[in-house]
Amino acid sequence: MKKLKLVSTVLMVAFLLVLSACGTSKTSGEGGKKTLKVVTDAAYAPFEYQDKGEVVGFDIDFINAVAKEAGYKINVKHVGWDPLFVEIKGKTADAAISAITINDKRKQTYDFSVPYFLSTNKIMVPKGSSIKSAADLKDKRVAVQNGTTGQEAVEKLLGVETKNLKKFKDNNLAIMELKGGGADAVVADNTVIEEYVKNNPNDNFVIIEDAAAFEKEFYGLLFPKGSKLKADFDKGIKGIIENGEYAKIYKKWFKVDPDLTDIKAQQ
């Protein structure tokens, strides 16, 4: 009996150790603050990208500031676009940040923070292109990142079943398709393609804005449905906007002061 009791005790201890290791967050550091697992798709400069093996960008500076304001520590992991949604849905990560647009379809499955960034889709084409507006994309080959609002916008213009929509794992591959002549245009978030055009003048690409065709979009932090972290991070976002830290981070990455009117109205 003693032997059986000892074995049962050992098994119980082992079981408890396994349970304690399964959580997405862990307590560590000063004051017992939680270190949260945050996932991203680090292929979306200037929001998140890899530089010498480190994930950097506007979103990364932003969420570090928000987490500090909210009283948490974070560990940001690059997992890819589709996998980050899988991790949040399965609650194997605490939060995600990756220029994720808040929309009603995603709200059915996930929780979002208050908005922190205003964006809209724009069109990138070679100089001299006959494409001057979204209407001109009809019968053209359009490259997009799969699973994004850019894809949804183009599907509304061309139809879901169109063969002219070319979907890629990330925007970098979509841009390479345009560069290689396999597409006539790329549709993506304005900041991403504007940054690409600015940094790659020899590619001779230009940006086309069509405010009537593409609605304003707001980015938010993504959480599992019912996450208790949302309230703390909402306060953290509002806190860094009010104390001026958000403006510093924004100006560092975009070289201009942010217009916070629409974001505050949404909040």
C-alpha positions as CSV (number, residue, x, y, z in Angstrom):
1,M,0.0,0.0,0.0
2,K,2.8,2.4,0.8
3,K,4.3,1.8,-2.6
4,L,1.0,2.4,-4.3
5,K,0.5,5.6,-2.3
6,L,4.0,6.8,-3.3
7,V,3.3,6.1,-6.9
8,S,0.0,7.9,-6.8
9,T,1.6,10.9,-5.1
10,V,4.4,11.1,-7.7
11,L,1.8,10.8,-10.5
12,M,-0.3,13.6,-9.0
13,V,2.7,15.9,-8.7
14,A,3.7,15.2,-12.3
15,F,0.1,15.9,-13.4
16,L,0.0,19.2,-11.6
17,L,3.4,20.2,-13.1
18,V,2.1,19.5,-16.6
19,L,-1.0,21.6,-16.0
20,S,1.0,24.5,-14.7
21,A,3.2,24.4,-17.9
22,C,0.2,24.4,-20.3
23,G,-0.9,28.0,-19.8
24,T,-0.2,30.7,-22.3
25,S,1.2,33.2,-19.8
26,K,3.5,32.8,-16.8
27,T,4.3,34.8,-13.7
28,S,7.8,36.2,-13.5
29,G,9.8,39.3,-12.8
30,E,9.2,42.2,-10.5
31,G,6.0,42.3,-8.6
32,G,4.9,38.9,-10.0
33,K,3.8,40.5,-13.3
34,K,2.6,38.1,-16.0
35,T,4.7,37.5,-19.1
36,L,2.2,37.2,-22.0
37,K,2.7,35.3,-25.2
38,V,1.9,37.7,-28.1
39,V,1.9,36.4,-31.7
40,T,2.4,38.3,-34.9
41,D,3.2,38.0,-38.6
42,A,6.6,39.7,-39.0
43,A,6.4,40.3,-42.7
44,Y,4.5,43.6,-42.7
45,A,7.0,46.5,-42.6
46,P,6.8,49.0,-41.0
47,F,4.4,47.5,-38.6
48,E,6.3,44.3,-37.8
49,Y,9.2,42.7,-39.6
50,Q,12.4,40.8,-38.8
51,D,15.7,42.7,-38.5
52,K,18.7,40.5,-37.8
53,G,16.5,37.9,-36.2
54,E,14.6,40.4,-34.0
55,V,11.0,41.3,-34.5
56,V,10.7,45.1,-34.8
57,G,8.3,47.7,-36.1
58,F,5.7,50.2,-35.1
59,D,3.3,47.5,-33.7
60,I,6.1,46.0,-31.6
61,D,7.1,49.4,-30.0
62,F,3.4,50.1,-29.5
63,I,2.4,46.9,-27.7
64,N,5.5,47.0,-25.5
65,A,4.5,50.5,-24.4
66,V,0.9,49.4,-23.9
67,A,1.9,46.3,-21.9
68,K,4.1,48.3,-19.7
69,E,1.3,50.8,-19.1
70,A,-1.1,47.9,-18.3
71,G,1.4,46.2,-15.9
72,Y,2.4,43.2,-18.0
73,K,5.5,41.9,-19.6
74,I,5.3,40.3,-23.1
75,N,7.1,37.9,-25.3
76,V,6.4,38.5,-29.0
77,K,6.6,35.5,-31.4
78,H,6.5,35.5,-35.2
79,V,4.2,32.7,-36.2
80,G,2.7,33.9,-39.6
81,W,-0.7,35.4,-40.5
82,D,-3.1,32.4,-40.6
83,P,-1.4,30.7,-37.6
84,L,-1.8,33.8,-35.3
85,F,-5.6,33.5,-35.7
86,V,-5.4,29.7,-34.9
87,E,-3.3,30.4,-31.8
88,I,-5.7,33.0,-30.5
89,K,-8.8,30.9,-31.2
90,G,-7.2,27.9,-29.5
91,K,-6.0,30.1,-26.6
92,T,-2.4,29.0,-27.0
93,A,-1.4,32.7,-27.2
94,D,-2.7,35.6,-25.0
95,A,-2.9,38.3,-27.7
96,A,-1.9,39.1,-31.3
97,I,-0.8,42.2,-33.0
98,S,-0.2,42.4,-36.8
99,A,-2.0,45.4,-38.3
100,I,-5.3,43.4,-37.7
101,T,-8.4,45.2,-39.0
102,I,-11.4,45.2,-36.7
103,N,-14.5,44.0,-38.5
104,D,-17.8,42.3,-37.6
105,K,-16.8,38.9,-39.1
106,R,-13.8,38.6,-36.9
107,K,-15.7,39.9,-33.9
108,Q,-17.8,36.7,-34.0
109,T,-14.8,34.6,-33.1
110,Y,-12.4,37.0,-31.3
111,D,-12.3,40.0,-29.0
112,F,-10.6,43.2,-30.0
113,S,-9.1,46.1,-28.1
114,V,-10.2,49.6,-28.7
115,P,-8.8,50.9,-32.1
116,Y,-5.2,52.1,-32.1
117,F,-4.5,52.8,-35.8
118,L,-6.4,54.2,-38.8
119,S,-5.7,52.7,-42.2
120,T,-7.3,52.2,-45.7
121,N,-6.5,50.0,-48.7
122,K,-4.8,51.6,-51.6
123,I,-3.5,50.4,-55.0
124,M,0.1,50.0,-56.1
125,V,0.9,49.9,-59.8
126,P,3.8,50.5,-62.1
127,K,4.3,54.0,-63.4
128,G,2.5,54.5,-66.7
129,S,-0.2,51.9,-65.8
130,S,-3.7,52.4,-67.3
131,I,-5.1,51.8,-63.8
132,K,-6.2,55.1,-62.2
133,S,-8.9,53.9,-59.8
134,A,-10.4,50.8,-58.2
135,A,-12.9,50.5,-61.1
136,D,-10.0,50.0,-63.5
137,L,-9.0,46.8,-61.7
138,K,-11.7,44.9,-63.5
139,D,-10.2,42.4,-65.9
140,K,-6.7,43.1,-64.4
141,R,-4.6,40.7,-62.4
142,V,-4.5,41.8,-58.8
143,A,-2.2,40.5,-56.1
144,V,-3.2,40.5,-52.4
145,Q,-2.2,39.0,-49.1
146,N,-4.6,36.1,-48.4
147,G,-7.1,36.5,-45.6
148,T,-6.9,40.3,-45.5
149,T,-9.4,43.1,-46.0
150,G,-7.4,43.9,-49.2
151,Q,-8.5,40.5,-50.5
152,E,-12.1,41.2,-49.4
153,A,-12.1,44.6,-51.1
154,V,-10.9,43.2,-54.4
155,E,-13.4,40.3,-54.3
156,K,-16.2,42.9,-54.0
157,L,-14.8,44.6,-57.1
158,L,-14.0,41.5,-59.2
159,G,-16.2,38.8,-57.7
160,V,-15.2,36.0,-55.4
161,E,-14.8,33.5,-58.2
162,T,-12.6,35.7,-60.4
163,K,-9.4,34.0,-61.7
164,N,-7.6,37.4,-61.8
165,L,-7.2,37.6,-58.0
166,K,-3.8,36.2,-56.9
167,K,-3.5,35.5,-53.2
168,F,-0.2,35.2,-51.4
169,K,1.0,34.3,-47.9
170,D,2.2,37.8,-47.3
171,N,2.4,41.2,-48.9
172,N,6.1,40.8,-49.8
173,L,5.2,37.9,-52.1
174,A,2.3,39.9,-53.6
175,I,4.7,42.8,-54.3
176,M,7.2,40.4,-55.9
177,E,4.5,39.1,-58.2
178,L,3.9,42.7,-59.4
179,K,7.6,43.3,-59.7
180,G,8.0,40.2,-61.8
181,G,5.1,41.1,-64.2
182,G,2.7,38.4,-62.9
183,A,0.2,40.9,-61.6
184,D,-1.0,44.3,-62.8
185,A,-1.6,45.8,-59.3
186,V,-1.3,45.1,-55.6
187,V,-4.0,46.1,-53.1
188,A,-2.9,46.4,-49.5
189,D,-2.9,48.7,-46.5
190,N,-1.7,52.2,-47.4
191,T,1.1,52.5,-44.9
192,V,2.7,49.2,-46.1
193,I,2.8,49.9,-49.8
194,E,3.6,53.6,-49.3
195,E,6.6,52.5,-47.2
196,Y,7.7,50.1,-49.9
197,V,7.5,52.8,-52.7
198,K,9.4,55.2,-50.6
199,N,12.2,52.7,-49.9
200,N,12.4,51.2,-53.4
201,P,12.3,54.1,-55.9
202,N,14.0,52.1,-58.6
203,D,11.0,49.8,-58.9
204,N,9.0,52.7,-60.3
205,F,5.8,51.9,-58.5
206,V,3.1,54.5,-57.7
207,I,0.2,54.6,-55.2
208,I,-3.4,55.2,-56.2
209,E,-6.0,56.3,-53.6
210,D,-9.7,55.6,-54.1
211,A,-11.5,56.7,-51.0
212,A,-14.9,55.9,-52.6
213,A,-13.9,52.3,-53.1
214,F,-12.0,51.5,-49.9
215,E,-13.5,52.3,-46.5
216,K,-11.5,53.5,-43.5
217,E,-10.2,50.6,-41.3
218,F,-9.1,50.5,-37.7
219,Y,-6.5,48.1,-36.3
220,G,-6.9,46.5,-32.9
221,L,-5.2,44.0,-30.6
222,L,-6.7,40.5,-31.0
223,F,-7.7,38.4,-28.0
224,P,-9.4,35.1,-27.4
225,K,-13.1,35.5,-26.9
226,G,-13.9,36.5,-23.3
227,S,-10.3,37.4,-22.5
228,K,-9.9,39.2,-19.2
229,L,-6.9,41.0,-20.7
230,K,-8.9,43.2,-23.0
231,A,-10.0,45.7,-20.2
232,D,-6.4,46.2,-19.0
233,F,-5.0,46.7,-22.5
234,D,-7.8,49.1,-23.5
235,K,-6.8,51.2,-20.5
236,G,-3.1,50.8,-21.6
237,I,-3.9,52.0,-25.1
238,K,-5.8,55.0,-23.9
239,G,-3.1,55.7,-21.3
240,I,-0.2,55.9,-23.8
241,I,-2.3,58.1,-26.2
242,E,-3.0,60.5,-23.3
243,N,0.5,60.7,-22.0
244,G,2.1,61.3,-25.4
245,E,4.0,58.0,-25.7
246,Y,1.9,56.9,-28.7
247,A,2.7,60.1,-30.6
248,K,6.5,59.5,-30.0
249,I,6.3,55.9,-31.3
250,Y,4.2,57.0,-34.3
251,K,6.6,59.8,-35.2
252,K,9.6,57.5,-34.9
253,W,8.2,55.2,-37.6
254,F,6.2,57.5,-39.8
255,K,8.1,60.8,-39.4
256,V,4.9,62.8,-38.9
257,D,2.6,63.5,-35.9
258,P,-0.5,61.3,-35.7
259,D,-4.0,62.6,-36.3
260,L,-5.9,61.0,-33.4
261,T,-9.3,62.5,-34.1
262,D,-10.9,59.4,-35.7
263,I,-9.2,56.9,-33.3
264,K,-10.4,58.8,-30.2
265,A,-13.9,59.0,-31.7
266,Q,-13.9,55.2,-32.3
267,Q,-12.7,54.6,-28.7
